[in-house]
Amino acid sequence: MRYPVVIHHEKDSAYGVIVPDIPGCFSAGDSLDEAIENVREAIFAHLELVTQDGGDIPAGGTVETHIVNKDYRAGVWALVDVDVGDLLGPAERINITIPKRALEKIDNAVKYTKSNRSA
C-alpha cells in the first residue's frame, strides 16, 4: 500500500517525516534515504499494532488531499510503499459465484500470461 509522507528538514538537523494518513505515525533519519526507510518501518510497525488490536489498515490518500494543510507547506512529499500482506492474515479458500461474462473476461485476461484465474 502506498502512503504519502511529508519530509521536513532544517539546516543542521535530521530529516523528519510525517504520515498524514496515519495519525501519530512519524519518523526521522540523518539522511533523506534513511528517513524514508525509517518511516517505512514505522508505518509497518504502526499498522501491525492497529491490526493486532482488531483495527483496519487505513488507505493511503493522495498528496493533493494533504498539500493544502499549512503544517505541511514547507515539506517535500514522497510516496512510501509498504507491503501489508503479512498483516492481512493467511489466505483462505472460498467458493464464489460471479456472472459468466465476468468469468470470461478474467479467463481472457490471463490466457496469455503465466497467471491463472485464481491469481
Biopython code that builds the backbone (N, CA, C, O; Angstrom):
import numpy as np
from Bio.PDB.StructureBuilder import StructureBuilder

atoms = [
    (1, "MET", "N", (0.839, -1.152, 0.000)),
    (1, "MET", "CA", (0.000, 0.000, 0.000)),
    (1, "MET", "C", (0.897, 1.232, 0.000)),
    (1, "MET", "O", (1.928, 1.263, 0.672)),
    (2, "ARG", "N", (0.497, 2.236, -0.755)),
    (2, "ARG", "CA", (1.301, 3.460, -0.835)),
    (2, "ARG", "C", (0.736, 4.536, 0.085)),
    (2, "ARG", "O", (-0.472, 4.766, 0.144)),
    (3, "TYR", "N", (1.652, 5.187, 0.799)),
    (3, "TYR", "CA", (1.283, 6.276, 1.685)),
    (3, "TYR", "C", (2.087, 7.521, 1.327)),
    (3, "TYR", "O", (3.307, 7.450, 1.180)),
    (4, "PRO", "N", (1.411, 8.661, 1.185)),
    (4, "PRO", "CA", (2.169, 9.896, 1.009)),
    (4, "PRO", "C", (2.771, 10.306, 2.352)),
    (4, "PRO", "O", (2.135, 10.178, 3.399)),
    (5, "VAL", "N", (3.987, 10.793, 2.303)),
    (5, "VAL", "CA", (4.665, 11.277, 3.510)),
    (5, "VAL", "C", (5.230, 12.654, 3.212)),
    (5, "VAL", "O", (5.595, 12.963, 2.077)),
    (6, "VAL", "N", (5.294, 13.464, 4.237)),
    (6, "VAL", "CA", (5.878, 14.797, 4.092)),
    (6, "VAL", "C", (7.161, 14.841, 4.904)),
    (6, "VAL", "O", (7.205, 14.415, 6.058)),
    (7, "ILE", "N", (8.200, 15.364, 4.275)),
    (7, "ILE", "CA", (9.529, 15.376, 4.872)),
    (7, "ILE", "C", (9.935, 16.820, 5.140)),
    (7, "ILE", "O", (9.874, 17.673, 4.254)),
    (8, "HIS", "N", (10.349, 17.076, 6.370)),
    (8, "HIS", "CA", (10.840, 18.397, 6.753)),
    (8, "HIS", "C", (12.317, 18.281, 7.111)),
    (8, "HIS", "O", (12.760, 17.300, 7.708)),
    (9, "HIS", "N", (13.058, 19.304, 6.731)),
    (9, "HIS", "CA", (14.480, 19.304, 7.051)),
    (9, "HIS", "C", (14.930, 20.739, 7.272)),
    (9, "HIS", "O", (14.702, 21.619, 6.442)),
    (10, "GLU", "N", (15.559, 20.945, 8.386)),
    (10, "GLU", "CA", (16.135, 22.248, 8.667)),
    (10, "GLU", "C", (17.642, 22.085, 8.755)),
    (10, "GLU", "O", (18.141, 21.026, 9.136)),
    (11, "LYS", "N", (18.347, 23.118, 8.406)),
    (11, "LYS", "CA", (19.810, 23.082, 8.402)),
    (11, "LYS", "C", (20.345, 22.529, 9.723)),
    (11, "LYS", "O", (19.883, 22.910, 10.799)),
    (12, "ASP", "N", (21.310, 21.641, 9.627)),
    (12, "ASP", "CA", (21.970, 21.029, 10.791)),
    (12, "ASP", "C", (21.026, 20.208, 11.666)),
    (12, "ASP", "O", (21.205, 20.145, 12.883)),
    (13, "SER", "N", (20.028, 19.583, 11.056)),
    (13, "SER", "CA", (19.133, 18.706, 11.825)),
    (13, "SER", "C", (18.767, 17.494, 10.983)),
    (13, "SER", "O", (19.046, 17.446, 9.785)),
    (14, "ALA", "N", (18.145, 16.526, 11.617)),
    (14, "ALA", "CA", (17.716, 15.312, 10.918)),
    (14, "ALA", "C", (16.505, 15.621, 10.033)),
    (14, "ALA", "O", (15.868, 16.666, 10.161)),
    (15, "TYR", "N", (16.214, 14.691, 9.143)),
    (15, "TYR", "CA", (15.011, 14.776, 8.324)),
    (15, "TYR", "C", (13.855, 14.195, 9.131)),
    (15, "TYR", "O", (13.925, 13.054, 9.587)),
    (16, "GLY", "N", (12.807, 14.969, 9.304)),
    (16, "GLY", "CA", (11.622, 14.493, 9.998)),
    (16, "GLY", "C", (10.555, 14.108, 8.987)),
    (16, "GLY", "O", (10.361, 14.806, 7.991)),
    (17, "VAL", "N", (9.868, 13.012, 9.232)),
    (17, "VAL", "CA", (8.868, 12.511, 8.286)),
    (17, "VAL", "C", (7.545, 12.288, 9.021)),
    (17, "VAL", "O", (7.510, 11.688, 10.096)),
    (18, "ILE", "N", (6.461, 12.780, 8.424)),
    (18, "ILE", "CA", (5.119, 12.615, 8.978)),
    (18, "ILE", "C", (4.268, 11.855, 7.967)),
    (18, "ILE", "O", (4.374, 12.081, 6.761)),
    (19, "VAL", "N", (3.424, 10.952, 8.464)),
    (19, "VAL", "CA", (2.494, 10.192, 7.625)),
    (19, "VAL", "C", (1.082, 10.719, 7.911)),
    (19, "VAL", "O", (0.450, 10.280, 8.872)),
    (20, "PRO", "N", (0.578, 11.652, 7.096)),
    (20, "PRO", "CA", (-0.710, 12.282, 7.385)),
    (20, "PRO", "C", (-1.894, 11.310, 7.472)),
    (20, "PRO", "O", (-2.837, 11.566, 8.221)),
    (21, "ASP", "N", (-1.864, 10.216, 6.730)),
    (21, "ASP", "CA", (-2.988, 9.285, 6.724)),
    (21, "ASP", "C", (-3.000, 8.345, 7.926)),
    (21, "ASP", "O", (-3.962, 7.604, 8.130)),
    (22, "ILE", "N", (-1.933, 8.375, 8.718)),
    (22, "ILE", "CA", (-1.853, 7.519, 9.901)),
    (22, "ILE", "C", (-1.497, 8.412, 11.089)),
    (22, "ILE", "O", (-0.319, 8.609, 11.386)),
    (23, "PRO", "N", (-2.508, 8.952, 11.767)),
    (23, "PRO", "CA", (-2.242, 9.855, 12.884)),
    (23, "PRO", "C", (-1.299, 9.225, 13.918)),
    (23, "PRO", "O", (-1.468, 8.078, 14.332)),
    (24, "GLY", "N", (-0.313, 10.012, 14.311)),
    (24, "GLY", "CA", (0.651, 9.543, 15.300)),
    (24, "GLY", "C", (1.820, 8.787, 14.719)),
    (24, "GLY", "O", (2.707, 8.360, 15.458)),
    (25, "CYS", "N", (1.842, 8.613, 13.412)),
    (25, "CYS", "CA", (2.937, 7.872, 12.775)),
    (25, "CYS", "C", (3.921, 8.867, 12.165)),
    (25, "CYS", "O", (3.570, 9.653, 11.285)),
    (26, "PHE", "N", (5.148, 8.815, 12.649)),
    (26, "PHE", "CA", (6.197, 9.700, 12.153)),
    (26, "PHE", "C", (7.546, 9.043, 12.388)),
    (26, "PHE", "O", (7.650, 8.054, 13.114)),
    (27, "SER", "N", (8.570, 9.597, 11.771)),
    (27, "SER", "CA", (9.904, 9.043, 11.923)),
    (27, "SER", "C", (10.918, 10.110, 11.552)),
    (27, "SER", "O", (10.556, 11.255, 11.282)),
    (28, "ALA", "N", (12.187, 9.731, 11.539)),
    (28, "ALA", "CA", (13.255, 10.661, 11.190)),
    (28, "ALA", "C", (14.464, 9.875, 10.718)),
    (28, "ALA", "O", (14.519, 8.652, 10.844)),
    (29, "GLY", "N", (15.421, 10.592, 10.179)),
    (29, "GLY", "CA", (16.674, 9.979, 9.755)),
    (29, "GLY", "C", (17.713, 11.048, 9.494)),
    (29, "GLY", "O", (17.373, 12.194, 9.200)),
    (30, "ASP", "N", (18.980, 10.676, 9.601)),
    (30, "ASP", "CA", (20.056, 11.640, 9.374)),
    (30, "ASP", "C", (20.224, 11.994, 7.903)),
    (30, "ASP", "O", (20.723, 13.071, 7.576)),
    (31, "SER", "N", (19.808, 11.089, 7.008)),
    (31, "SER", "CA", (19.840, 11.368, 5.573)),
    (31, "SER", "C", (18.425, 11.169, 5.032)),
    (31, "SER", "O", (17.572, 10.576, 5.694)),
    (32, "LEU", "N", (18.195, 11.662, 3.849)),
    (32, "LEU", "CA", (16.879, 11.510, 3.230)),
    (32, "LEU", "C", (16.547, 10.034, 3.018)),
    (32, "LEU", "O", (15.429, 9.601, 3.298)),
    (33, "ASP", "N", (17.504, 9.271, 2.530)),
    (33, "ASP", "CA", (17.281, 7.835, 2.316)),
    (33, "ASP", "C", (16.976, 7.116, 3.637)),
    (33, "ASP", "O", (16.083, 6.272, 3.698)),
    (34, "GLU", "N", (17.713, 7.453, 4.671)),
    (34, "GLU", "CA", (17.484, 6.833, 5.976)),
    (34, "GLU", "C", (16.107, 7.217, 6.524)),
    (34, "GLU", "O", (15.416, 6.386, 7.114)),
    (35, "ALA", "N", (15.720, 8.454, 6.332)),
    (35, "ALA", "CA", (14.415, 8.912, 6.820)),
    (35, "ALA", "C", (13.273, 8.161, 6.122)),
    (35, "ALA", "O", (12.290, 7.791, 6.764)),
    (36, "ILE", "N", (13.402, 7.940, 4.825)),
    (36, "ILE", "CA", (12.358, 7.224, 4.090)),
    (36, "ILE", "C", (12.311, 5.762, 4.509)),
    (36, "ILE", "O", (11.227, 5.204, 4.681)),
    (37, "GLU", "N", (13.460, 5.138, 4.675)),
    (37, "GLU", "CA", (13.474, 3.740, 5.121)),
    (37, "GLU", "C", (12.925, 3.621, 6.547)),
    (37, "GLU", "O", (12.188, 2.684, 6.855)),
    (38, "ASN", "N", (13.280, 4.560, 7.404)),
    (38, "ASN", "CA", (12.788, 4.530, 8.782)),
    (38, "ASN", "C", (11.275, 4.724, 8.848)),
    (38, "ASN", "O", (10.604, 4.093, 9.664)),
    (39, "VAL", "N", (10.742, 5.585, 7.999)),
    (39, "VAL", "CA", (9.288, 5.802, 8.039)),
    (39, "VAL", "C", (8.554, 4.586, 7.482)),
    (39, "VAL", "O", (7.442, 4.285, 7.913)),
    (40, "ARG", "N", (9.165, 3.888, 6.530)),
    (40, "ARG", "CA", (8.555, 2.651, 6.026)),
    (40, "ARG", "C", (8.420, 1.647, 7.180)),
    (40, "ARG", "O", (7.378, 1.010, 7.338)),
    (41, "GLU", "N", (9.467, 1.516, 7.971)),
    (41, "GLU", "CA", (9.431, 0.620, 9.130)),
    (41, "GLU", "C", (8.427, 1.114, 10.177)),
    (41, "GLU", "O", (7.732, 0.309, 10.795)),
    (42, "ALA", "N", (8.350, 2.422, 10.375)),
    (42, "ALA", "CA", (7.414, 2.987, 11.347)),
    (42, "ALA", "C", (5.965, 2.736, 10.922)),
    (42, "ALA", "O", (5.114, 2.420, 11.752)),
    (43, "ILE", "N", (5.694, 2.879, 9.627)),
    (43, "ILE", "CA", (4.342, 2.628, 9.121)),
    (43, "ILE", "C", (3.972, 1.170, 9.366)),
    (43, "ILE", "O", (2.892, 0.880, 9.881)),
    (44, "PHE", "N", (4.861, 0.256, 9.000)),
    (44, "PHE", "CA", (4.569, -1.175, 9.187)),
    (44, "PHE", "C", (4.322, -1.483, 10.661)),
    (44, "PHE", "O", (3.360, -2.174, 10.995)),
    (45, "ALA", "N", (5.176, -0.979, 11.539)),
    (45, "ALA", "CA", (5.028, -1.248, 12.976)),
    (45, "ALA", "C", (3.712, -0.671, 13.504)),
    (45, "ALA", "O", (3.030, -1.302, 14.311)),
    (46, "HIS", "N", (3.368, 0.521, 13.048)),
    (46, "HIS", "CA", (2.120, 1.150, 13.483)),
    (46, "HIS", "C", (0.918, 0.323, 13.019)),
    (46, "HIS", "O", (-0.006, 0.066, 13.792)),
    (47, "LEU", "N", (0.942, -0.087, 11.758)),
    (47, "LEU", "CA", (-0.166, -0.882, 11.215)),
    (47, "LEU", "C", (-0.245, -2.254, 11.879)),
    (47, "LEU", "O", (-1.333, -2.805, 12.048)),
    (48, "GLU", "N", (0.895, -2.795, 12.252)),
    (48, "GLU", "CA", (0.910, -4.077, 12.951)),
    (48, "GLU", "C", (0.166, -3.968, 14.282)),
    (48, "GLU", "O", (-0.609, -4.855, 14.641)),
    (49, "LEU", "N", (0.404, -2.891, 15.000)),
    (49, "LEU", "CA", (-0.304, -2.677, 16.268)),
    (49, "LEU", "C", (-1.802, -2.466, 16.045)),
    (49, "LEU", "O", (-2.628, -2.975, 16.802)),
    (50, "VAL", "N", (-2.138, -1.718, 15.009)),
    (50, "VAL", "CA", (-3.549, -1.467, 14.697)),
    (50, "VAL", "C", (-4.274, -2.775, 14.406)),
    (50, "VAL", "O", (-5.369, -3.003, 14.921)),
    (51, "THR", "N", (-3.674, -3.636, 13.585)),
    (51, "THR", "CA", (-4.333, -4.893, 13.224)),
    (51, "THR", "C", (-4.375, -5.861, 14.405)),
    (51, "THR", "O", (-5.337, -6.617, 14.537)),
    (52, "GLN", "N", (-3.363, -5.855, 15.260)),
    (52, "GLN", "CA", (-3.382, -6.717, 16.443)),
    (52, "GLN", "C", (-4.506, -6.328, 17.395)),
    (52, "GLN", "O", (-5.038, -7.168, 18.120)),
    (53, "ASP", "N", (-4.859, -5.052, 17.386)),
    (53, "ASP", "CA", (-5.962, -4.565, 18.224)),
    (53, "ASP", "C", (-7.312, -4.702, 17.526)),
    (53, "ASP", "O", (-8.326, -4.231, 18.041)),
    (54, "GLY", "N", (-7.334, -5.346, 16.349)),
    (54, "GLY", "CA", (-8.582, -5.572, 15.626)),
    (54, "GLY", "C", (-8.993, -4.436, 14.708)),
    (54, "GLY", "O", (-10.093, -4.455, 14.156)),
    (55, "GLY", "N", (-8.128, -3.449, 14.536)),
    (55, "GLY", "CA", (-8.439, -2.318, 13.672)),
    (55, "GLY", "C", (-8.162, -2.625, 12.208)),
    (55, "GLY", "O", (-7.563, -3.645, 11.866)),
    (56, "ASP", "N", (-8.614, -1.720, 11.361)),
    (56, "ASP", "CA", (-8.414, -1.845, 9.922)),
    (56, "ASP", "C", (-7.211, -1.032, 9.472)),
    (56, "ASP", "O", (-6.862, -0.022, 10.082)),
    (57, "ILE", "N", (-6.591, -1.482, 8.411)),
    (57, "ILE", "CA", (-5.470, -0.766, 7.826)),
    (57, "ILE", "C", (-6.025, 0.426, 7.055)),
    (57, "ILE", "O", (-6.821, 0.246, 6.133)),
    (58, "PRO", "N", (-5.613, 1.654, 7.422)),
    (58, "PRO", "CA", (-6.134, 2.815, 6.709)),
    (58, "PRO", "C", (-5.563, 2.896, 5.301)),
    (58, "PRO", "O", (-4.400, 2.570, 5.062)),
    (59, "ALA", "N", (-6.399, 3.332, 4.387)),
    (59, "ALA", "CA", (-5.961, 3.507, 3.000)),
    (59, "ALA", "C", (-5.054, 4.729, 2.915)),
    (59, "ALA", "O", (-5.227, 5.703, 3.648)),
    (60, "GLY", "N", (-4.099, 4.658, 2.018)),
    (60, "GLY", "CA", (-3.245, 5.812, 1.765)),
    (60, "GLY", "C", (-3.981, 6.790, 0.868)),
    (60, "GLY", "O", (-4.574, 6.393, -0.135)),
    (61, "GLY", "N", (-3.946, 8.046, 1.218)),
    (61, "GLY", "CA", (-4.600, 9.072, 0.418)),
    (61, "GLY", "C", (-3.704, 9.546, -0.706)),
    (61, "GLY", "O", (-2.820, 8.824, -1.167)),
    (62, "THR", "N", (-3.947, 10.760, -1.134)),
    (62, "THR", "CA", (-3.132, 11.366, -2.181)),
    (62, "THR", "C", (-2.426, 12.593, -1.620)),
    (62, "THR", "O", (-2.858, 13.175, -0.624)),
    (63, "VAL", "N", (-1.363, 12.964, -2.258)),
    (63, "VAL", "CA", (-0.642, 14.162, -1.850)),
    (63, "VAL", "C", (-1.575, 15.367, -1.938)),
    (63, "VAL", "O", (-1.546, 16.240, -1.071)),
    (64, "GLU", "N", (-2.401, 15.415, -2.979)),
    (64, "GLU", "CA", (-3.307, 16.557, -3.181)),
    (64, "GLU", "C", (-4.237, 16.783, -1.995)),
    (64, "GLU", "O", (-4.598, 17.924, -1.706)),
    (65, "THR", "N", (-4.630, 15.714, -1.304)),
    (65, "THR", "CA", (-5.543, 15.882, -0.174)),
    (65, "THR", "C", (-4.851, 16.498, 1.034)),
    (65, "THR", "O", (-5.517, 17.042, 1.915)),
    (66, "HIS", "N", (-3.526, 16.420, 1.086)),
    (66, "HIS", "CA", (-2.798, 16.916, 2.257)),
    (66, "HIS", "C", (-1.988, 18.177, 1.988)),
    (66, "HIS", "O", (-1.633, 18.894, 2.923)),
    (67, "ILE", "N", (-1.698, 18.449, 0.743)),
    (67, "ILE", "CA", (-0.788, 19.552, 0.420)),
    (67, "ILE", "C", (-1.342, 20.910, 0.833)),
    (67, "ILE", "O", (-0.582, 21.860, 1.022)),
    (68, "VAL", "N", (-2.658, 21.005, 0.973)),
    (68, "VAL", "CA", (-3.265, 22.279, 1.366)),
    (68, "VAL", "C", (-3.126, 22.555, 2.864)),
    (68, "VAL", "O", (-3.360, 23.681, 3.303)),
    (69, "ASN", "N", (-2.752, 21.553, 3.650)),
    (69, "ASN", "CA", (-2.580, 21.721, 5.088)),
    (69, "ASN", "C", (-1.365, 22.609, 5.355)),
    (69, "ASN", "O", (-0.256, 22.299, 4.920)),
    (70, "LYS", "N", (-1.578, 23.705, 6.066)),
    (70, "LYS", "CA", (-0.491, 24.662, 6.312)),
    (70, "LYS", "C", (0.682, 24.051, 7.081)),
    (70, "LYS", "O", (1.809, 24.534, 6.972)),
    (71, "ASP", "N", (0.428, 22.993, 7.859)),
    (71, "ASP", "CA", (1.509, 22.347, 8.612)),
    (71, "ASP", "C", (2.507, 21.637, 7.701)),
    (71, "ASP", "O", (3.628, 21.341, 8.117)),
    (72, "TYR", "N", (2.109, 21.368, 6.476)),
    (72, "TYR", "CA", (2.959, 20.608, 5.560)),
    (72, "TYR", "C", (3.552, 21.464, 4.443)),
    (72, "TYR", "O", (4.262, 20.934, 3.589)),
    (73, "ARG", "N", (3.287, 22.745, 4.425)),
    (73, "ARG", "CA", (3.693, 23.600, 3.303)),
    (73, "ARG", "C", (5.198, 23.627, 3.060)),
    (73, "ARG", "O", (5.633, 23.671, 1.909)),
    (74, "ALA", "N", (5.980, 23.603, 4.099)),
    (74, "ALA", "CA", (7.437, 23.701, 3.926)),
    (74, "ALA", "C", (8.076, 22.344, 3.643)),
    (74, "ALA", "O", (9.297, 22.251, 3.513)),
    (75, "GLY", "N", (7.278, 21.314, 3.548)),
    (75, "GLY", "CA", (7.823, 19.969, 3.380)),
    (75, "GLY", "C", (7.929, 19.529, 1.939)),
    (75, "GLY", "O", (7.385, 20.151, 1.027)),
    (76, "VAL", "N", (8.639, 18.449, 1.768)),
    (76, "VAL", "CA", (8.783, 17.778, 0.474)),
    (76, "VAL", "C", (7.992, 16.484, 0.560)),
    (76, "VAL", "O", (8.027, 15.794, 1.578)),
    (77, "TRP", "N", (7.279, 16.157, -0.512)),
    (77, "TRP", "CA", (6.417, 14.974, -0.499)),
    (77, "TRP", "C", (7.083, 13.787, -1.164)),
    (77, "TRP", "O", (7.843, 13.935, -2.121)),
    (78, "ALA", "N", (6.790, 12.620, -0.648)),
    (78, "ALA", "CA", (7.253, 11.359, -1.240)),
    (78, "ALA", "C", (6.142, 10.328, -1.030)),
    (78, "ALA", "O", (5.272, 10.499, -0.177)),
    (79, "LEU", "N", (6.188, 9.273, -1.812)),
    (79, "LEU", "CA", (5.272, 8.149, -1.640)),
    (79, "LEU", "C", (6.083, 6.962, -1.150)),
    (79, "LEU", "O", (7.121, 6.622, -1.719)),
    (80, "VAL", "N", (5.597, 6.338, -0.087)),
    (80, "VAL", "CA", (6.290, 5.195, 0.509)),
    (80, "VAL", "C", (5.406, 3.970, 0.323)),
    (80, "VAL", "O", (4.238, 3.966, 0.711)),
    (81, "ASP", "N", (5.979, 2.935, -0.275)),
    (81, "ASP", "CA", (5.243, 1.686, -0.500)),
    (81, "ASP", "C", (5.534, 0.730, 0.652)),
    (81, "ASP", "O", (6.688, 0.433, 0.958)),
    (82, "VAL", "N", (4.458, 0.253, 1.283)),
    (82, "VAL", "CA", (4.591, -0.660, 2.418)),
    (82, "VAL", "C", (3.831, -1.942, 2.093)),
    (82, "VAL", "O", (2.648, -1.899, 1.755)),
    (83, "ASP", "N", (4.508, -3.077, 2.194)),
    (83, "ASP", "CA", (3.866, -4.370, 1.953)),
    (83, "ASP", "C", (3.075, -4.766, 3.187)),
    (83, "ASP", "O", (3.649, -5.112, 4.219)),
    (84, "VAL", "N", (1.748, -4.713, 3.073)),
    (84, "VAL", "CA", (0.883, -5.029, 4.216)),
    (84, "VAL", "C", (0.343, -6.454, 4.143)),
    (84, "VAL", "O", (-0.501, -6.835, 4.954)),
    (85, "GLY", "N", (0.812, -7.235, 3.195)),
    (85, "GLY", "CA", (0.316, -8.603, 3.006)),
    (85, "GLY", "C", (0.399, -9.449, 4.261)),
    (85, "GLY", "O", (-0.529, -10.199, 4.566)),
    (86, "ASP", "N", (1.506, -9.338, 4.997)),
    (86, "ASP", "CA", (1.667, -10.133, 6.222)),
    (86, "ASP", "C", (0.684, -9.723, 7.316)),
    (86, "ASP", "O", (0.407, -10.501, 8.228)),
    (87, "LEU", "N", (0.163, -8.515, 7.225)),
    (87, "LEU", "CA", (-0.749, -8.019, 8.258)),
    (87, "LEU", "C", (-2.198, -8.432, 8.012)),
    (87, "LEU", "O", (-3.044, -8.294, 8.896)),
    (88, "LEU", "N", (-2.481, -8.934, 6.825)),
    (88, "LEU", "CA", (-3.847, -9.291, 6.471)),
    (88, "LEU", "C", (-4.229, -10.697, 6.908)),
    (88, "LEU", "O", (-5.395, -11.084, 6.818)),
    (89, "GLY", "N", (-3.255, -11.458, 7.377)),
    (89, "GLY", "CA", (-3.525, -12.819, 7.822)),
    (89, "GLY", "C", (-3.350, -13.809, 6.688)),
    (89, "GLY", "O", (-3.115, -13.424, 5.543)),
    (90, "PRO", "N", (-3.466, -15.091, 7.015)),
    (90, "PRO", "CA", (-3.282, -16.119, 5.989)),
    (90, "PRO", "C", (-4.433, -16.118, 4.984)),
    (90, "PRO", "O", (-5.541, -15.672, 5.282)),
    (91, "ALA", "N", (-4.144, -16.620, 3.804)),
    (91, "ALA", "CA", (-5.167, -16.723, 2.765)),
    (91, "ALA", "C", (-6.174, -17.808, 3.146)),
    (91, "ALA", "O", (-5.830, -18.810, 3.774)),
    (92, "GLU", "N", (-7.401, -17.585, 2.755)),
    (92, "GLU", "CA", (-8.450, -18.576, 2.986)),
    (92, "GLU", "C", (-9.115, -18.908, 1.661)),
    (92, "GLU", "O", (-9.400, -18.029, 0.849)),
    (93, "ARG", "N", (-9.351, -20.174, 1.466)),
    (93, "ARG", "CA", (-10.000, -20.632, 0.244)),
    (93, "ARG", "C", (-11.501, -20.448, 0.391)),
    (93, "ARG", "O", (-12.088, -20.823, 1.406)),
    (94, "ILE", "N", (-12.122, -19.859, -0.646)),
    (94, "ILE", "CA", (-13.570, -19.661, -0.637)),
    (94, "ILE", "C", (-14.132, -20.020, -2.009)),
    (94, "ILE", "O", (-13.403, -20.034, -3.002)),
    (95, "ASN", "N", (-15.382, -20.300, -2.058)),
    (95, "ASN", "CA", (-16.088, -20.502, -3.315)),
    (95, "ASN", "C", (-16.971, -19.285, -3.547)),
    (95, "ASN", "O", (-17.643, -18.804, -2.635)),
    (96, "ILE", "N", (-16.958, -18.799, -4.779)),
    (96, "ILE", "CA", (-17.785, -17.639, -5.092)),
    (96, "ILE", "C", (-18.593, -17.915, -6.354)),
    (96, "ILE", "O", (-18.282, -18.817, -7.132)),
    (97, "THR", "N", (-19.613, -17.133, -6.527)),
    (97, "THR", "CA", (-20.404, -17.168, -7.740)),
    (97, "THR", "C", (-20.327, -15.793, -8.372)),
    (97, "THR", "O", (-20.608, -14.783, -7.727)),
    (98, "ILE", "N", (-19.937, -15.762, -9.662)),
    (98, "ILE", "CA", (-19.875, -14.489, -10.375)),
    (98, "ILE", "C", (-20.545, -14.664, -11.731)),
    (98, "ILE", "O", (-20.691, -15.789, -12.209)),
    (99, "PRO", "N", (-20.949, -13.572, -12.351)),
    (99, "PRO", "CA", (-21.585, -13.666, -13.664)),
    (99, "PRO", "C", (-20.652, -14.314, -14.696)),
    (99, "PRO", "O", (-19.437, -14.120, -14.655)),
    (100, "LYS", "N", (-21.230, -15.074, -15.606)),
    (100, "LYS", "CA", (-20.461, -15.794, -16.621)),
    (100, "LYS", "C", (-19.594, -14.841, -17.439)),
    (100, "LYS", "O", (-18.438, -15.150, -17.731)),
    (101, "ARG", "N", (-20.135, -13.703, -17.805)),
    (101, "ARG", "CA", (-19.379, -12.740, -18.615)),
    (101, "ARG", "C", (-18.139, -12.246, -17.857)),
    (101, "ARG", "O", (-17.076, -12.072, -18.452)),
    (102, "ALA", "N", (-18.275, -12.025, -16.570)),
    (102, "ALA", "CA", (-17.130, -11.591, -15.769)),
    (102, "ALA", "C", (-16.057, -12.678, -15.742)),
    (102, "ALA", "O", (-14.865, -12.385, -15.839)),
    (103, "LEU", "N", (-16.484, -13.927, -15.609)),
    (103, "LEU", "CA", (-15.538, -15.038, -15.603)),
    (103, "LEU", "C", (-14.821, -15.151, -16.947)),
    (103, "LEU", "O", (-13.621, -15.420, -16.984)),
    (104, "GLU", "N", (-15.538, -14.952, -18.042)),
    (104, "GLU", "CA", (-14.920, -14.980, -19.374)),
    (104, "GLU", "C", (-13.870, -13.880, -19.508)),
    (104, "GLU", "O", (-12.808, -14.105, -20.090)),
    (105, "LYS", "N", (-14.155, -12.699, -18.978)),
    (105, "LYS", "CA", (-13.190, -11.597, -19.036)),
    (105, "LYS", "C", (-11.933, -11.927, -18.227)),
    (105, "LYS", "O", (-10.816, -11.629, -18.649)),
    (106, "ILE", "N", (-12.126, -12.536, -17.078)),
    (106, "ILE", "CA", (-10.977, -12.934, -16.257)),
    (106, "ILE", "C", (-10.144, -13.962, -17.003)),
    (106, "ILE", "O", (-8.920, -13.847, -17.064)),
    (107, "ASP", "N", (-10.803, -14.969, -17.570)),
    (107, "ASP", "CA", (-10.089, -16.016, -18.305)),
    (107, "ASP", "C", (-9.344, -15.434, -19.508)),
    (107, "ASP", "O", (-8.214, -15.836, -19.783)),
    (108, "ASN", "N", (-9.952, -14.510, -20.213)),
    (108, "ASN", "CA", (-9.287, -13.873, -21.356)),
    (108, "ASN", "C", (-8.098, -13.033, -20.914)),
    (108, "ASN", "O", (-7.087, -12.963, -21.613)),
    (109, "ALA", "N", (-8.218, -12.405, -19.769)),
    (109, "ALA", "CA", (-7.131, -11.559, -19.270)),
    (109, "ALA", "C", (-5.901, -12.374, -18.903)),
    (109, "ALA", "O", (-4.780, -11.881, -19.031)),
    (110, "VAL", "N", (-6.082, -13.607, -18.452)),
    (110, "VAL", "CA", (-4.940, -14.419, -18.016)),
    (110, "VAL", "C", (-4.511, -15.453, -19.059)),
    (110, "VAL", "O", (-3.543, -16.185, -18.852)),
    (111, "LYS", "N", (-5.227, -15.509, -20.168)),
    (111, "LYS", "CA", (-4.973, -16.535, -21.179)),
    (111, "LYS", "C", (-3.521, -16.542, -21.659)),
    (111, "LYS", "O", (-2.940, -17.614, -21.827)),
    (112, "TYR", "N", (-2.933, -15.383, -21.879)),
    (112, "TYR", "CA", (-1.582, -15.321, -22.447)),
    (112, "TYR", "C", (-0.529, -14.921, -21.407)),
    (112, "TYR", "O", (0.537, -14.415, -21.757)),
    (113, "THR", "N", (-0.830, -15.147, -20.166)),
    (113, "THR", "CA", (0.136, -14.869, -19.098)),
    (113, "THR", "C", (0.489, -16.161, -18.395)),
    (113, "THR", "O", (-0.076, -17.217, -18.679)),
    (114, "LYS", "N", (1.416, -16.065, -17.489)),
    (114, "LYS", "CA", (1.764, -17.235, -16.683)),
    (114, "LYS", "C", (0.902, -17.319, -15.435)),
    (114, "LYS", "O", (1.162, -18.118, -14.536)),
    (115, "SER", "N", (-0.121, -16.488, -15.395)),
    (115, "SER", "CA", (-1.006, -16.444, -14.238)),
    (115, "SER", "C", (-2.193, -17.367, -14.457)),
    (115, "SER", "O", (-2.280, -18.050, -15.478)),
    (116, "ASN", "N", (-3.104, -17.384, -13.498)),
    (116, "ASN", "CA", (-4.305, -18.190, -13.643)),
    (116, "ASN", "C", (-5.483, -17.430, -13.070)),
    (116, "ASN", "O", (-5.319, -16.339, -12.524)),
    (117, "ARG", "N", (-6.639, -17.986, -13.189)),
    (117, "ARG", "CA", (-7.866, -17.362, -12.737)),
    (117, "ARG", "C", (-7.818, -17.032, -11.242)),
    (117, "ARG", "O", (-8.284, -15.969, -10.832)),
    (118, "SER", "N", (-7.280, -17.897, -10.455)),
    (118, "SER", "CA", (-7.219, -17.668, -9.009)),
    (118, "SER", "C", (-6.309, -16.523, -8.638)),
    (118, "SER", "O", (-6.584, -15.794, -7.684)),
    (119, "ALA", "N", (-5.231, -16.355, -9.376)),
    (119, "ALA", "CA", (-4.290, -15.264, -9.067)),
    (119, "ALA", "C", (-4.912, -13.941, -9.379)),
    (119, "ALA", "O", (-4.281, -12.901, -9.188)),
]
sb = StructureBuilder()
sb.init_structure("model")
sb.init_model(0)
sb.init_chain("A")
sb.init_seg("    ")
for serial, (resi, resn, name, xyz) in enumerate(atoms, 1):
    if name == "N":
        sb.init_residue(resn, " ", resi, " ")
    sb.init_atom(name, np.array(xyz, "f"), 0.0, 1.0, " ", f" {name:<3s}", serial, name[0])
structure = sb.get_structure()
